[in-house]
């Protein structure tokens, strides 16, 4: 279910999802009140809801939806990359927090993960959380182990899994595991996101 008080936003999201085989838009609502009414009819697995709407508001809508349907996948959609709001929303039981400037594939990933009860944060807000998680002068990369730091350095140098595995004398599969672990710890989805985070944190290929 798409919940947004702007018709054009609902239409744009519906158009995006319309071309995807494993996701179907079953209903729309222009307010939180209307969304909760429609949820009573069943047939909805995931609700994608704008946080800032007149009336009840999206955050309250998602919290009430969670109370009535704990099995429901919940996604907060917002124009703001607000770290405090993102944390509050995710702590309330919402599965995903997606900014409206996210890439279409991120939104689709969020829907799939929420449907499976998993968490997802769009790359923009994930990077901000990683950079501000703790003291302002902390290095977000300090959460990585020594070996993960080695793999990170080589990723930032543009090396692929085979090149890294040869350098460290381990299998490419092991490097894939390290890469996935690095992404998870830093809250990023791709190596491009990882590079952006490194640049924001003042990391370079020479200092990684």
C-alpha positions, 0 to 999 in steps of 0.5 A: 500500500502506498500512503502519501497525500500527494497524488503525483508521488503515489503515481510515480511510485506506482509507475515504478513498481508497476514494471516489477514482477515480484511487487504489486500495488494493491491499494493507495491512501492519501492519509493515515486515517484512510490507510488504517481503514484499508488495512482492515480489509487485508491483502497488504504485506507492506505499507510504504508511508510518507512520514510528513502528512496532514492529520494523523501523520505518517509516523503515527500511522506506521506505529498504529499499523504495527500495533494492529498488524505486527507481521506487516512490513513497514517503510517510512518515506521522507524528503529529509535525511534526519538522523534523529528521526530515522533512529526514532522511526526504526526503534518504533518497529518500522523496517525501512527508512528511505529518502525520496531522493534515493535511487529507484532500486533502493526503494525496491530493495527496501520493499523486498526487505520489509516484506521479509521482516528485515531492516533497510536504510537508504544509502544517504541516511546510512552514511550520515548515521555512520559518520555521526554515530558517536563523537563528531571526531570519531572515525566510523571505520574504527568498527572494522577489524584489522583484516577488514581494514586491509580489505577496505584499503584494497577496495578503495584502491579499486581491486576486485575480489580475485586481486584482493584474495591473491594479495591476502592468500585467501579464497575469493569467497572469503573476500566476498564475506569480508566485503559484505561484513564491511558493508553491514558494519558501515551501513552501506549498500554498495562499494560506491556508497563505501567510497562516498563514506570514505571521502566524507570521513576524510579517508583516502586510498593512502590513509585507508 
